[in-house]
Amino acid sequence: MAEPNRSLSGLTEEEALEFHAQFKTTFTAFMVICVLAHVLVWAWKPWY
């Protein structure tokens, strides 16, 4: 049985697309949390 075409990472194209979609979701959530944390700290103790 032949193996599907894999890239250097060892992922198939479908797996890579699935990973990328999940990465975008978690990265966006991380950035929202970071921005929220900065806004809250700035509201508590502004830096100029």
C-alpha atoms as a printed R data frame, in Angstrom:
   type eleno elety resid chain resno      x      y      z
1  ATOM     1    CA   MET     A     1  0.000  0.000  0.000
2  ATOM     2    CA   ALA     A     2  1.456  3.346 -1.041
3  ATOM     3    CA   GLU     A     3  1.746  6.154  1.479
4  ATOM     4    CA   PRO     A     4  0.063  9.472  0.669
5  ATOM     5    CA   ASN     A     5  2.285 12.344 -0.438
6  ATOM     6    CA   ARG     A     6  3.781 14.000  2.606
7  ATOM     7    CA   SER     A     7  5.732 17.219  2.974
8  ATOM     8    CA   LEU     A     8  8.944 17.725  4.928
9  ATOM     9    CA   SER     A     9  6.841 18.184  8.086
10 ATOM    10    CA   GLY     A    10  5.338 14.731  7.604
11 ATOM    11    CA   LEU     A    11  1.820 16.088  7.164
12 ATOM    12    CA   THR     A    12 -0.459 15.538  4.235
13 ATOM    13    CA   GLU     A    13 -2.009 18.612  2.633
14 ATOM    14    CA   GLU     A    14 -5.330 17.951  4.389
15 ATOM    15    CA   GLU     A    15 -3.612 17.599  7.777
16 ATOM    16    CA   ALA     A    16 -1.637 20.792  7.171
17 ATOM    17    CA   LEU     A    17 -4.798 22.723  6.314
18 ATOM    18    CA   GLU     A    18 -6.529 21.385  9.428
19 ATOM    19    CA   PHE     A    19 -3.544 22.331 11.596
20 ATOM    20    CA   HIS     A    20 -3.406 25.811 10.068
21 ATOM    21    CA   ALA     A    21 -7.099 26.429 10.725
22 ATOM    22    CA   GLN     A    22 -6.708 25.413 14.377
23 ATOM    23    CA   PHE     A    23 -3.533 27.513 14.693
24 ATOM    24    CA   LYS     A    24 -5.332 30.604 13.371
25 ATOM    25    CA   THR     A    25 -8.147 30.112 15.882
26 ATOM    26    CA   THR     A    26 -5.891 29.687 18.909
27 ATOM    27    CA   PHE     A    27 -3.549 32.507 17.830
28 ATOM    28    CA   THR     A    28 -6.498 34.885 17.469
29 ATOM    29    CA   ALA     A    29 -7.788 33.925 20.924
30 ATOM    30    CA   PHE     A    30 -4.294 34.455 22.390
31 ATOM    31    CA   MET     A    31 -4.026 37.900 20.814
32 ATOM    32    CA   VAL     A    32 -7.474 38.915 22.128
33 ATOM    33    CA   ILE     A    33 -6.458 37.867 25.653
34 ATOM    34    CA   CYS     A    34 -3.190 39.830 25.338
35 ATOM    35    CA   VAL     A    35 -4.948 42.983 24.160
36 ATOM    36    CA   LEU     A    36 -7.541 42.669 26.925
37 ATOM    37    CA   ALA     A    37 -4.797 42.246 29.534
38 ATOM    38    CA   HIS     A    38 -2.977 45.333 28.263
39 ATOM    39    CA   VAL     A    39 -6.171 47.401 28.288
40 ATOM    40    CA   LEU     A    40 -6.968 46.316 31.837
41 ATOM    41    CA   VAL     A    41 -3.465 47.110 33.079
42 ATOM    42    CA   TRP     A    42 -3.532 50.467 31.318
43 ATOM    43    CA   ALA     A    43 -6.927 51.281 32.917
44 ATOM    44    CA   TRP     A    44 -5.507 50.342 36.328
45 ATOM    45    CA   LYS     A    45 -2.166 52.112 36.022
46 ATOM    46    CA   PRO     A    46 -1.742 54.142 32.830
47 ATOM    47    CA   TRP     A    47  1.656 54.504 31.279
48 ATOM    48    CA   TYR     A    48  2.323 57.617 29.236
